[in-house]
Amino acid sequence: MAFSLESQPELCLQAVETYGSPLYLYDADRMEFQYKRLTKAFEGLPVRFNYACKALSNQAVLKLFHELGAGLDTVSIQEVKLGLLAGFEPKQIIFTPNSVGFQEFLEAVELGVVINIDNISILEQFGDRFGADYPISIRINPHIMAGGNANISTGHIDSKFGISIHQMRHVERVVQKTGLEVEGLHMHTGSDILDTEVFLQGADVLLSYAGLFPRLKFVDFGSGFKVPYHPDDLETDIEALAQGLKHRMADFYRDYGKEVELWFEPGKFLVSEAGKFLTRVNVVKHTTATVFAGVDSGFHHLIRPMLYRANHFIENLSHREGPKRIYTVVGMICETDTFASDIPLNQVHEGDILMFYNAGAYGFEMSMNYNARLRPAEVMIKNGKLQRIRKREVFEDLLRNQILD
């Protein structure tokens, strides 16, 4: 199933012809495949997968995962509201913000979602305000360096996320003083975790502190599963991870005295490979040292290569056969704006369509209007048919919230 849209080049080209370029294109079948792969791997455990919607929050995608039986992981009150609009029940949504004001937590209480607190200041305020009246979850920082890039590693000692495991005595005092009802314990160490042993190490840390809270309903291991970024790339061995956790949970249940649910928060794992980003080559430019393929997009639409040095496999969809040449693929933004340097592509001509793989996660979500450029449309392939799920922006969208005298 990996790189599934590559078997549908005509449909991809049809999408560009119909909806223009650049264009985000998503495969609903691939999303469903990834979700079912997770549920199958963890069969036999009381498990819940909360789709991390910061990866891709379009209503069509949220509704798809709701239909599949997923819960929802959110990091802002706006994402909570998007989830409710898509049909999720409040208790199917976990809210895990960081560095937000207390007012946002009060809004979350009004909406009735599961609240996950990651700092002692908010924990104290929440406890003083609600006591045992509104159960909460606590996010800990296990002090484990994990993830494919420093910007997406969230569980190390210098991270802003979570409450340090060295502060758990303080947490105990707050809980005892305020009467807080702790129903969940949570961690998330980072993204693009390849080594399952690192993930299991974090799970061991989390479970070692679970005994401090006798009325837990769930333990949440976050996510961070690595997906392949090119045909020969490696990925997290989900099945091996599931087996490792099954053994650990059996021991934990015996010691804890009851079963609790396992929660996970996959985002990229569910939607990354399902997404392709299609661009048109505006110009092929030869310099003394480099041949540039300049496309009708830039980091304002796909910032991950510039921000994270992410490697997005690129294919010349217009010419899938023939001789390969070396190109540096760049955007049209007035900055250094490089998607990939010195990569082999089937010979590129002006007007060709280049397809970027793994664009389902954090592609459109991190897009912007820099240089007053417009954001693309989003299209989903579902049941073999193209379905537009977001209109392409027009010039008037740039002025929508401006005050014009």
N, C-alpha and C positions, 0 to 999 in steps of 0.2 A: 504493500500500500504506500510505501514512502514515495514522495514526489509524484503523487497520483495524478496531478493535472498535466503532467508531461505526456500522458497518454491521450489527452484531449486538445491537441494544439489548434485544431480547427475551431473548437468551441471558444478557446481563449482569443483567437483572432477575431471571431465573430463578436465577442464581447467588446473588443476595442472598436470594431467597425460600428457597433450599435451605440455604445455609450462614450466613445472617445478615449483619448489618452491624455495624461496618465490615468491608471485605473487600478483600484484594488479589487481582486477577484478571490472569492472564498468558496471552498468546496465543503458543503454540508455533510456529505458522506464521510469525508476524512475526519471531521470533528466527531461524528458519531462513532467511527471506528476507534479513535483514540479513547473516547469515554468508555466504550465497551471493553477495550483492552485493560483499562484500569479495574473495572468492576470484576472482570474475569480473574485477573491476577490475585485479587484480594478476596475471592470467594471463601466463605467459611468464617469470615471475621465480621463483626458489626461495624461496618464502614460507611462513611458518607464523604462524597467528593463535592466540595464547594468550588464552583468555577470562579477563578480570580478574574473578575471582569475588568480590571484595569488593563488587561492585555488587549481586549477588544469588546467594547461595550454597546455595540449596535443592538437595537431592540430585537432584530431578527435572530441574532446570535444568542442573546439572553433567553428568548423564547424557546429556541432549539434545545438549550441545555435544561431548561425547566421541563420541557416535554420528555427529555431523557431521564429525568429523575434526580438531577443534580441539585445541590444547594448553591448558595452564592456567597463569595468572599468579596467584601467591599472595603474601601479605604477612605471614602468620603461620604458625607450625607447625601450628596447628589447621586453617587452610585447606588446608595440604598434606595433612593426614590426611583431610579431607573429600574432596579430590580423589582420593586413593588409594582411598577407600571407593567413590567413584563409578565407578571402573574405569580411571582414568588410570594409565599406566605412570610410574615415577619420572622418567624422562628426558623425559617429556611435560610435566613441571611445572617452572616456574621460580619460585624462592623469593627475593623481594626485600623483606626487612624493613628497617626503620630503627630505630635506637636500641634494639635488643634486646641482651640479654646474649649472651656467646659460647656459652653452653650451648645456646641455640636453634639456633645454627649446627651444633653437634655433633649435635644431633638430626636436622637436615636431612641431614648426612653419613650418618648411620645409615640414613635412609630412601632415600638415593641420588638425590635430586633435583638439578636444576641450581641452583647457588647464585650469587646476584648480590650483590656486596658494595659498599656505598656509603659507606664511610669508611676512612680510612687505619689507624686503630687496629685494627679487626677484620681488615683486610687483612694487617697485620703479624702478628697473632696466628695467623691462619689459615695464613699462609705458614710461620711457625716450626713449626706443628703438623703440617702436611701436605705442605709443599713442592710437588713436582710430582705427588704421588700422587692428588690430587683436583682436577681442573680447575675453574676458577671463571670467572665473568663479573664485570666491573667496571662500576658505574654512575657516569657522570660527570654533572656539573652544567654545562650549556653556557652558563649566564648569559644566558638569554633569557627576557624577561617575556612569558608567554603564558597564556591561560586567561580564562574569563569572569568570574572573581571572585578576589580576592586569596587566599581560603582554598583555592582549587583550582589555584593557580599554583605549580608545583613546581620550575621550572628557572631561577629568577632568582638574583641574587647573594646575597640574604639567606635563601635557602631552606635548610632543614635536610637536604634530599635530595641525594644524590650527592656525588662528589668533584670539587672545583673543577677546571676545565681549567687553572687557574694552578698546580695542584699535581701536574701530570702528571710533572714531573721527579722528584718525590718518589715517585710511584707506580712509576716505572721503577726507582728504586733499590731499593724494597722487592721488586719482582719479581725483579730480578737477585740480590739478597742471599739470598732465600729459595727461589729456583727455582720460584716459582709458575707453573703452566701456565694462561695466560689464553686461554679459548676463546670468550669473548663480550665485546662492548662494548655498553653500554646507556645510554639516556637517556629521560627522560619530562619534558616541559616544562610540562604542565598539562592541564586539561580545558576543553572547550567552545572549542576552537581553530577559528575560522572561516576565517582567512586561511591558505591553503595555503602561501603564501610564507614565513610565519613558521615553519611546520613544516619546510619545505625548508631554511630557514636553519639550524635545529637539526640536520637531517640532514647538512648540509655540515660543521658543527662536529664531529659524531661521526665522520664518515668521515675528516676531516683528522687525527684521532688514531689511527685504526685501524692505520695503518702502523707504529705503535710495537710492535704485537703481531703477529708473523708467522704465528702458528698459529691464527688466529681461525676458528671454525666458523660464527659468526653475529654479526650486528649487530642490535640491538634498538632500534627507534625509539619504543617505548612506544605511546601512543595519544593520547587527548584529542580525538577527532573530535566536532564539535558536532552535536547532533540538534535538530530543530525542536521548540519548546515550544508553539506554537500554529499554526493552519493556514497562516498567511502568513509564518511565521518562516523564517529562512535556516538552512542546514546546511553542513557541510564538503563540498566537492566532492571526493568520494573518487576519482572517475575522473580528475580533473585532477591530484590528488596522486599517483596511481599513475603517470601519464605522466611527471610531473616526476621521480619517483624512478627510473623505468626508465632515463632518460637519465643520471642521476647514477651509477647502479649500473653501467652499461656502462663508463663512464669509470673508475670505481673498480676494477672487475674487471681491466681492462686494466693499470692501474698496480700493483694488488696482486699480480697474477700468478695468481689463482685466484678461483673463485666462493665466496662464503659465503652462508648463508641470511639472508633478511630476516625478522625477527620483529616482530610487533606485539602489543599488549596491549589490545584493545578490550573495554570492559566496558559502560559506558553506551550506546555505539553499538549494541550487540547486544540489550540488554534494556529500555532506557528506554521506547521507544515501544510495546513489547509489553505493558507493564503499565498497568493502570488501578486506581485506588483508589476504592471505592464506599462512600459514607457516606449516612446517613439524616438528614434535617433534623429536629432535635428541636423547635426553636422559631424563629419569625420574630418578631423584636423590633424595634419602632419606637422610636427615641429622637428627640430634637429635631433631630438632624443626620443620622442614619444609620439605615439599615434593615439589621439583622444577620440572616443566616441561620446559626443555630447548629447544628452537626452533632454526631453521636455519635462524634467523634474529636477529634484535636488534634495538637499538634506531637510528642506521644509516639508517634504513628504515622507522621507525615510531617513531619519537622523541616526539610526543605530550604527552604521559604518563609521560615521564621524565621531559619535559620542562614545561608543563602546569598542570601536575597531571590530565590529561584528562582520563576519564573513558570510555574505549572502551569495549563494551560487547564482550565476547569471547565464542565461541561454539566449541565443539569437533565434527567436521563435520564427522569424521570417525565412531564415536559411538554416535549417537543422542539419544539412549535409554540406559537404564541400570542404575546401581547405581552411585550416585554422590560421589565424593571425593573432598577434599580441596587441591588446588594447588596454588603455586606461579609461575606465568609464566614469564620466563626470557629469555633474548637473549644471544648471543654468543660473544658479544663485551667484550673486556678486560677493563671493567669499571662496576660499579654497573649499571645494565641494566635491570630494572624491568618493565614489561608491566602491571602486575596486581598482587596484593598480596592477598593470602588466599581467593581465589574465588572457588565456586563450579563448577566442570566440570564433565560430564560423564567420568567414569574412563578412564584415559589416558594411552596409551601404546606407546612405542617408534615406530615411523613411522606414527602415527596418524596425520591427518591434522586439525589444529586449524584455525578457521575463526574469524578474528577481524572485527567487524562492524564499521560503520561510518569512513571508511578509505578513502573516496573519496576526502576529503578536507585536504590539507596540509600533506598528506602522502608522495606520491612520490615527491611533490614539495619541501619538506624539507629534502629529503634524501641526503646521502653523501657517500663518499668512506672511511670513517674512518676504521682503521685497514686494509686498502687496500682491503676492501670487495667490491663486485660488486653490482650494483643496479639491481633490478628485472625488469622483463618485465611488460608491461601493456596490459591488454586484455579488450575488450568491448563486452558485450552481446548486440547485436542489431538484431532485427527481429528474436529473438530466436537462433541466431548463434554466435559462438565465433569468434572474429576478433582481431588479435594481432595489437596493435596500437603503441607499442614500443618494440624493441628487448631487450632481456636481455643483460647486459654488459658482455664483455669478458675481459680477462687479458690485451689484447692489448689496451683497452680503458683507462687503468690506465696510459699508457705511451704515449698516443696520443699527448700531448702537451709538453712533456718533451724533453729537448735537450740532445741527447745521442751521446757522442763522440765515 
